[in-house]
Amino acid sequence: MTDLSSRIERLPFGRFHRQLLLMGGLGYTFDGLDLAVVSFVLPVLRPLWSLSSVQVGFLGSATYIGYFFGALFAGLLGDRIGRRAVMVWALVLYCVASLVSAFAGDWTFFLGCRIVAGMGTGAESAIVAPFLAEFVAARYRGRFTGSLAGFFSFGFFAAALLGYFAVPAAPGAWRWVLALTAAPVLLLLWWRRALPESPRWLASVGRRVEAEAVVARMEEDARRAGHVLPAPAALPAVAAVLPPRASVAGQLAALWRPGLARITAMSWIMWLSITFSYYAFFTWIPSLLVESGMTVTKSFGYSIAIFAAQIPGYFSAAWFNERIGRQATIASYMVLGGLSAVALALSHSDGTVTAAGVCLSFFMNGTYAGIYAYTPEIFPTAIRATGMGTASSIGRIGAIASPLLVGWLYPNFGFAGVFGATTVVLLAGALAVMLMGVSTRNRSLEEITAEELAPEAPAHRTA
């Protein structure tokens, strides 16, 4: 596989890559829309179906429950049957469930639809980054994958606009909004024609002729744009991490083999810490500030500012991915996000609350641009999707647990307890990334893997 990879590494960033960025980015846009829109629909459904607080809580968590299983299965399947198939079928599952949820007549049916839609969203979110990162040369990969994740922000911002303008427009408008989230099914017509399978994955499973055809197509696209391609540089041979036809248990066990166990542990801590903190802050801070008299957090202007701040947050981090490296970007944005949360908790005026909230949204969302770029890079091709999927699903545990834990901390320990615990979690994540991670900036995926597996005897070599 190393000769195909070296040919990919010499390619400039061109039309082929921009098309991939748009295809994957639009998928992430609708994922973000799906994740956020339910929070704007729930206030309508509560009186409509006479829901209790517990039932509303279940509906609020439904997407994240589905996300956990979707991300996990997407990773396992992506390394077994291919990245492209998982990406396409995840979109189908999400679109169908979202459309059906628009016709729900009671909360239990709606709950089931949201769990299934969450599975599709989780699967797509977990597979897009490791899939498309395999097409991009090292010198562009961090910015490319970080920008790919940045499309989430467009979906969140669109959800805020729909939530404030469309949902309250008529008694049944929420159904039209949910039906709209199924619109990306139209992307399938484009994806089926234009989206190739990863040549790195194809080569790793012995489908070399298909891999050769994809790389040749990429090279031809560069030549048509007027580029003269240099000779491919040699890349290190990489030890295989899985025997042929490995079981699902074997895929998971490979994450914990010598050389990769530290990386896997770091990725789980990283995802758990940022996702726990993100949902702790954005679920509880507005209501806690309202209790202290700061009603600005319930205003339209505040909410739009918070969602809009995501956009520069993501794309600034994508730029820093290449300038200072993924590890430094992730750790810096985590720490600055924690400081923004402390500033928000200490704010005593509408202006300072809004400014601190915007900074919190900027840095916490920007962290994800680093994480989505970094996680696929640190796992070998044979288990890249498995590594990304398991780490992402572990992160969802933080999303589910943080509102519950904060709900217990605040009555017992107050503001200090909430922010103390969340800050410790963020610092633990930042330290794990800096102390346990590996540098990936300007290094091919094969070079990164070769370093991680260097202490091992190369029992198997990839093709």
C-alpha positions as CSV (number, residue, x, y, z in Angstrom):
1,M,0.0,0.0,0.0
2,T,2.9,2.4,0.7
3,D,3.5,3.1,-3.1
4,L,-0.2,4.2,-3.5
5,S,0.0,6.3,-0.3
6,S,3.2,8.0,-1.5
7,R,1.4,8.9,-4.8
8,I,-1.4,10.4,-2.7
9,E,1.1,12.3,-0.6
10,R,2.6,14.1,-3.6
11,L,-0.8,15.4,-4.9
12,P,-1.6,19.1,-4.5
13,F,-4.9,20.2,-3.0
14,G,-7.3,20.5,-6.0
15,R,-10.8,20.2,-7.4
16,F,-11.0,16.5,-6.4
17,H,-10.3,17.4,-2.7
18,R,-12.6,20.4,-2.7
19,Q,-15.4,18.2,-4.0
20,L,-14.8,15.7,-1.2
21,L,-14.8,18.6,1.3
22,L,-18.2,19.8,0.1
23,M,-19.7,16.3,0.0
24,G,-18.6,15.4,3.5
25,G,-19.2,19.0,4.8
26,L,-22.8,18.9,3.7
27,G,-23.3,15.6,5.5
28,Y,-21.9,17.3,8.7
29,T,-24.1,20.3,8.2
30,F,-27.3,18.2,8.3
31,D,-25.8,16.2,11.2
32,G,-25.5,19.4,13.1
33,L,-29.0,20.5,12.1
34,D,-30.4,17.2,13.4
35,L,-28.5,17.4,16.7
36,A,-29.7,20.9,17.4
37,V,-33.2,21.1,16.1
38,V,-34.8,18.9,18.6
39,S,-34.0,21.3,21.4
40,F,-36.2,23.9,19.6
41,V,-39.0,21.4,18.9
42,L,-39.3,20.1,22.5
43,P,-40.9,23.3,23.9
44,V,-43.8,22.7,21.4
45,L,-44.1,19.0,22.0
46,R,-44.3,19.3,25.8
47,P,-47.7,20.9,26.0
48,L,-48.9,19.2,22.8
49,W,-48.5,15.8,24.3
50,S,-48.7,16.8,28.0
51,L,-45.2,15.5,28.7
52,S,-43.6,15.3,32.1
53,S,-40.1,16.5,32.8
54,V,-38.9,12.9,32.7
55,Q,-40.4,12.3,29.3
56,V,-38.9,15.5,28.0
57,G,-35.5,14.4,29.4
58,F,-35.8,11.1,27.5
59,L,-36.6,12.9,24.3
60,G,-33.7,15.3,24.8
61,S,-31.3,12.3,25.3
62,A,-32.7,10.2,22.5
63,T,-30.4,11.5,19.8
64,Y,-27.3,11.0,22.0
65,I,-28.3,7.4,22.9
66,G,-28.7,6.6,19.2
67,Y,-25.4,8.5,18.5
68,F,-23.5,6.2,20.8
69,F,-24.5,3.1,19.0
70,G,-24.3,4.6,15.6
71,A,-20.7,5.8,16.1
72,L,-19.6,2.5,17.5
73,F,-21.1,0.3,14.7
74,A,-20.0,2.7,12.0
75,G,-16.4,2.4,13.2
76,L,-16.5,-1.4,13.2
77,L,-18.3,-1.7,9.9
78,G,-16.2,1.0,8.2
79,D,-13.1,-1.1,8.6
80,R,-14.9,-4.3,7.5
81,I,-17.1,-3.4,4.6
82,G,-15.7,0.0,3.6
83,R,-16.1,3.7,4.5
84,R,-18.2,4.7,1.5
85,A,-21.0,2.1,2.2
86,V,-21.3,3.1,5.8
87,M,-21.4,6.8,5.0
88,V,-24.2,6.2,2.4
89,W,-26.3,3.9,4.5
90,A,-25.9,6.1,7.6
91,L,-27.4,9.0,5.6
92,V,-30.3,6.8,4.5
93,L,-31.0,5.7,8.1
94,Y,-30.9,9.3,9.4
95,C,-33.1,10.7,6.6
96,V,-35.8,8.1,6.8
97,A,-36.0,8.2,10.6
98,S,-36.1,12.1,10.6
99,L,-38.9,12.1,8.0
100,V,-40.9,9.5,9.8
101,S,-40.5,11.5,13.1
102,A,-42.3,14.4,11.5
103,F,-45.5,12.3,11.4
104,A,-45.3,11.1,15.1
105,G,-48.5,11.2,17.0
106,D,-47.2,10.4,20.5
107,W,-44.0,10.8,22.4
108,T,-43.0,7.1,22.5
109,F,-43.1,6.8,18.7
110,F,-41.2,10.1,18.4
111,L,-38.6,8.8,21.0
112,G,-38.0,5.7,18.8
113,C,-37.6,7.7,15.7
114,R,-35.1,10.1,17.4
115,I,-33.0,7.2,18.6
116,V,-32.9,5.7,15.1
117,A,-32.1,9.1,13.6
118,G,-29.4,9.5,16.2
119,M,-27.9,6.2,15.1
120,G,-27.6,7.5,11.5
121,T,-26.2,10.8,12.7
122,G,-23.7,9.1,14.9
123,A,-22.6,6.7,12.2
124,E,-22.1,9.4,9.6
125,S,-20.3,11.8,12.1
126,A,-17.9,9.0,13.0
127,I,-17.1,7.8,9.5
128,V,-16.7,11.0,7.4
129,A,-13.5,12.2,9.0
130,P,-11.5,9.0,8.9
131,F,-12.8,8.3,5.4
132,L,-12.0,11.5,3.7
133,A,-8.7,12.2,5.6
134,E,-7.3,9.2,3.8
135,F,-7.4,11.1,0.4
136,V,-5.4,14.1,1.6
137,A,-1.7,14.7,1.7
138,A,-0.1,15.3,5.1
139,R,0.6,19.0,4.4
140,Y,-3.1,19.8,4.0
141,R,-4.8,17.1,6.1
142,G,-5.2,19.0,9.4
143,R,-6.8,22.1,7.8
144,F,-8.9,19.9,5.5
145,T,-10.4,17.7,8.3
146,G,-10.8,20.6,10.7
147,S,-12.7,22.5,8.0
148,L,-14.8,19.5,7.3
149,A,-15.9,19.5,11.0
150,G,-16.5,23.2,10.7
151,F,-19.6,22.4,8.6
152,F,-21.3,21.3,11.8
153,S,-21.5,24.9,12.7
154,F,-23.6,25.8,9.7
155,G,-26.1,23.1,10.8
156,F,-26.3,24.4,14.3
157,F,-26.8,28.0,13.1
158,A,-29.5,26.9,10.7
159,A,-31.2,25.0,13.5
160,A,-31.3,28.2,15.6
161,L,-32.8,30.2,12.8
162,L,-35.5,27.5,12.1
163,G,-36.1,27.2,15.8
164,Y,-36.8,30.9,16.3
165,F,-38.6,31.7,13.1
166,A,-40.1,28.5,11.6
167,V,-41.1,26.4,14.6
168,P,-43.4,29.1,16.3
169,A,-44.9,30.1,13.0
170,A,-47.8,27.7,13.1
171,P,-49.1,24.9,15.4
172,G,-47.8,22.2,13.0
173,A,-44.7,24.0,11.8
174,W,-42.5,21.7,13.9
175,R,-43.4,18.8,11.6
176,W,-42.2,20.7,8.5
177,V,-39.0,21.6,10.2
178,L,-38.3,17.9,11.0
179,A,-39.2,16.9,7.5
180,L,-36.7,19.4,6.2
181,T,-34.0,17.6,8.1
182,A,-34.5,14.7,5.8
183,A,-33.6,16.8,2.8
184,P,-30.0,15.4,2.6
185,V,-31.4,12.2,1.1
186,L,-30.9,14.2,-2.1
187,L,-27.2,14.0,-1.5
188,L,-27.3,10.3,-2.2
189,L,-27.8,11.0,-5.9
190,W,-24.5,12.9,-5.9
191,W,-22.6,10.6,-3.5
192,R,-23.5,7.4,-5.4
193,R,-22.0,8.9,-8.6
194,A,-19.1,11.0,-7.4
195,L,-17.9,9.5,-4.1
196,P,-15.1,7.0,-4.4
197,E,-14.0,4.5,-1.8
198,S,-10.8,5.2,0.1
199,P,-7.8,3.9,-1.9
200,R,-5.9,3.3,1.4
201,W,-8.7,1.1,2.7
202,L,-9.0,-0.7,-0.6
203,A,-5.3,-1.5,-0.7
204,S,-5.4,-2.6,2.9
205,V,-8.0,-5.3,2.2
206,G,-6.3,-6.5,-1.0
207,R,-8.5,-4.7,-3.6
208,R,-5.5,-3.1,-5.2
209,V,-6.9,-2.8,-8.8
210,E,-9.8,-0.6,-7.4
211,A,-7.4,1.4,-5.3
212,E,-5.1,2.0,-8.3
213,A,-8.1,3.3,-10.3
214,V,-9.0,5.8,-7.6
215,V,-5.5,7.1,-7.2
216,A,-5.1,7.3,-11.0
217,R,-8.3,9.4,-11.1
218,M,-6.8,11.8,-8.5
219,E,-3.6,12.1,-10.4
220,E,-5.4,12.8,-13.7
221,D,-7.4,15.5,-12.0
222,A,-4.2,17.2,-10.8
223,R,-2.6,17.0,-14.3
224,R,-5.7,18.5,-15.9
225,A,-5.3,21.4,-13.6
226,G,-1.7,22.0,-14.9
227,H,0.3,20.4,-12.1
228,V,3.5,18.5,-12.8
229,L,3.6,15.7,-10.3
230,P,7.0,14.9,-8.6
231,A,8.2,11.4,-8.2
232,P,6.6,9.7,-5.2
233,A,8.8,9.8,-2.0
234,A,9.4,6.6,-0.1
235,L,7.2,5.9,2.9
236,P,7.9,3.5,5.7
237,A,6.4,0.0,5.5
238,V,3.8,-0.5,8.3
239,A,3.2,-3.6,10.4
240,A,-0.3,-5.0,9.9
241,V,-2.4,-4.7,13.1
242,L,-5.0,-7.2,12.1
243,P,-4.9,-10.7,10.6
244,P,-7.0,-11.3,7.5
245,R,-10.8,-11.7,8.2
246,A,-10.4,-10.6,11.8
247,S,-13.5,-10.7,14.0
248,V,-15.2,-7.7,15.6
249,A,-13.6,-8.7,18.9
250,G,-10.3,-8.7,17.1
251,Q,-10.9,-5.2,15.8
252,L,-11.5,-3.9,19.3
253,A,-8.6,-5.9,20.8
254,A,-6.3,-4.4,18.2
255,L,-6.9,-0.9,19.7
256,W,-5.3,-2.1,22.9
257,R,-2.2,-3.9,21.4
258,P,1.2,-2.7,22.5
259,G,2.0,0.6,20.7
260,L,-1.6,1.6,20.4
261,A,-3.0,1.1,23.9
262,R,-1.7,4.5,25.0
263,I,-3.1,6.2,21.9
264,T,-6.5,4.6,22.4
265,A,-6.6,5.6,26.1
266,M,-5.7,9.2,25.1
267,S,-8.4,9.4,22.5
268,W,-11.1,8.1,24.9
269,I,-10.0,10.6,27.6
270,M,-9.9,13.4,25.0
271,W,-13.3,12.8,23.6
272,L,-14.9,12.1,27.0
273,S,-13.5,15.3,28.6
274,I,-14.5,17.7,25.8
275,T,-18.0,16.2,25.3
276,F,-18.7,16.1,29.0
277,S,-17.6,19.7,29.5
278,Y,-19.4,20.9,26.3
279,Y,-22.8,19.6,27.4
280,A,-22.3,20.5,31.0
281,F,-21.7,24.1,30.0
282,F,-24.3,24.5,27.4
283,T,-27.0,22.5,29.1
284,W,-26.7,24.1,32.5
285,I,-25.0,27.5,32.3
286,P,-28.1,29.3,30.8
287,S,-30.5,28.0,33.5
288,L,-28.0,28.6,36.3
289,L,-27.5,32.2,35.2
290,V,-31.3,32.7,34.9
291,E,-31.6,31.6,38.5
292,S,-29.1,34.4,39.4
293,G,-31.2,36.9,37.5
294,M,-29.3,37.0,34.2
295,T,-32.2,36.6,31.8
296,V,-30.2,37.6,28.7
297,T,-29.4,33.9,28.2
298,K,-33.0,33.4,27.2
299,S,-32.9,36.1,24.5
300,F,-32.9,35.6,20.8
301,G,-29.8,37.8,20.4
302,Y,-27.8,35.9,22.9
303,S,-28.7,32.5,21.3
304,I,-27.9,33.6,17.8
305,A,-24.5,35.0,18.9
306,I,-23.7,31.8,20.6
307,F,-24.5,29.7,17.5
308,A,-22.8,32.2,15.2
309,A,-19.6,32.0,17.3
310,Q,-19.2,28.4,16.4
311,I,-18.4,29.2,12.8
312,P,-15.1,31.2,13.4
313,G,-14.4,28.8,16.3
314,Y,-14.2,25.8,14.0
315,F,-12.4,27.4,11.1
316,S,-9.8,29.2,13.2
317,A,-8.9,25.9,14.8
318,A,-8.7,24.2,11.4
319,W,-6.1,26.9,10.5
320,F,-4.2,26.4,13.7
321,N,-4.1,22.6,13.1
322,E,-1.5,23.2,10.5
323,R,0.2,26.2,12.1
324,I,0.9,24.8,15.6
325,G,-0.2,21.2,15.3
326,R,-3.3,19.3,16.4
327,Q,-2.2,18.6,20.0
328,A,-1.4,22.3,20.8
329,T,-4.6,23.4,19.1
330,I,-6.8,21.0,21.1
331,A,-5.1,21.7,24.4
332,S,-5.1,25.5,24.0
333,Y,-8.8,25.6,22.9
334,M,-9.8,23.4,25.9
335,V,-8.0,25.6,28.4
336,L,-9.3,28.8,26.8
337,G,-12.8,27.3,26.8
338,G,-12.6,26.5,30.5
339,L,-11.4,30.1,31.2
340,S,-14.4,31.4,29.2
341,A,-16.7,29.3,31.3
342,V,-15.3,30.7,34.5
343,A,-15.7,34.2,33.1
344,L,-19.3,33.5,32.2
345,A,-20.0,32.2,35.7
346,L,-18.5,35.4,37.2
347,S,-20.3,37.8,34.9
348,H,-22.8,40.3,36.3
349,S,-24.0,42.2,33.3
350,D,-25.7,41.4,30.0
351,G,-22.7,42.6,28.1
352,T,-20.2,40.5,29.9
353,V,-22.5,37.4,29.9
354,T,-22.8,37.7,26.1
355,A,-19.1,38.3,25.5
356,A,-18.1,35.3,27.8
357,G,-20.7,33.1,26.2
358,V,-19.5,33.9,22.7
359,C,-15.9,33.1,23.8
360,L,-17.1,29.8,25.3
361,S,-18.8,28.8,22.1
362,F,-15.8,29.8,20.0
363,F,-13.3,27.8,21.9
364,M,-15.3,24.7,22.9
365,N,-16.5,24.2,19.3
366,G,-13.1,25.0,18.0
367,T,-11.7,22.1,20.1
368,Y,-13.8,19.7,18.0
369,A,-12.1,20.9,14.8
370,G,-8.8,19.8,16.3
371,I,-10.3,16.5,17.6
372,Y,-11.9,15.5,14.3
373,A,-8.6,16.1,12.5
374,Y,-6.5,14.4,15.1
375,T,-8.4,11.2,15.9
376,P,-8.4,9.6,12.5
377,E,-4.6,10.3,12.1
378,I,-3.5,8.4,15.1
379,F,-4.9,5.0,14.2
380,P,-3.6,2.6,11.4
381,T,-5.7,2.2,8.3
382,A,-7.0,-1.2,9.2
383,I,-8.6,0.1,12.4
384,R,-8.9,3.8,11.7
385,A,-12.7,3.8,11.5
386,T,-12.9,1.5,14.6
387,G,-10.6,3.9,16.6
388,M,-12.6,7.0,15.5
389,G,-16.0,5.3,16.1
390,T,-15.2,4.0,19.6
391,A,-13.7,7.3,20.7
392,S,-16.7,9.2,19.4
393,S,-19.1,6.8,21.1
394,I,-17.2,7.1,24.4
395,G,-17.6,10.9,24.1
396,R,-21.4,10.4,23.9
397,I,-21.3,8.9,27.4
398,G,-20.1,12.3,28.5
399,A,-23.0,14.0,26.7
400,I,-25.5,11.7,28.5
401,A,-23.9,11.8,31.9
402,S,-22.9,15.5,32.2
403,P,-26.4,17.0,32.6
404,L,-27.2,14.4,35.3
405,L,-23.9,14.9,37.2
406,V,-24.2,18.7,37.1
407,G,-27.8,18.4,38.3
408,W,-26.5,16.7,41.3
409,L,-23.4,18.9,41.8
410,Y,-25.2,22.3,41.8
411,P,-27.6,21.7,44.7
412,N,-24.8,20.2,46.8
413,F,-21.8,22.3,45.9
414,G,-23.1,25.3,44.0
415,F,-21.4,27.2,41.2
416,A,-18.0,26.4,42.5
417,G,-18.6,22.6,42.5
418,V,-20.0,22.7,38.9
419,F,-17.1,24.8,37.5
420,G,-14.5,23.1,39.6
421,A,-15.5,19.6,38.4
422,T,-15.8,20.6,34.8
423,T,-12.5,22.5,34.7
424,V,-10.7,19.5,36.2
425,V,-12.2,17.3,33.4
426,L,-11.1,19.8,30.7
427,L,-7.6,20.0,32.2
428,A,-7.4,16.2,32.3
429,G,-8.3,16.1,28.6
430,A,-5.7,18.7,27.7
431,L,-2.9,17.0,29.6
432,A,-3.8,13.6,28.1
433,V,-3.5,15.0,24.6
434,M,-0.1,16.7,25.3
435,L,1.5,13.9,27.4
436,M,0.1,10.8,25.7
437,G,-0.5,11.8,22.1
438,V,1.8,11.8,19.1
439,S,2.7,14.6,16.7
440,T,0.9,14.3,13.4
441,R,1.5,17.7,11.7
442,N,3.1,17.3,8.2
443,R,3.5,13.6,8.6
444,S,1.9,10.9,6.4
445,L,-0.6,8.5,8.0
446,E,2.0,5.7,7.3
447,E,4.8,7.6,9.1
448,I,2.6,8.1,12.2
449,T,1.6,4.5,12.3
450,A,5.2,3.3,11.8
451,E,6.3,5.3,14.8
452,E,3.5,4.0,17.0
453,L,4.3,0.4,16.1
454,A,8.1,0.8,16.0
455,P,8.7,-1.2,19.2
456,E,6.9,-4.2,17.8
457,A,8.3,-6.9,15.5
458,P,6.6,-6.5,12.1
459,A,4.8,-9.8,12.0
460,H,2.7,-8.8,9.0
461,R,3.3,-6.2,6.3
462,T,0.6,-4.3,4.4
463,A,0.3,-4.7,0.7
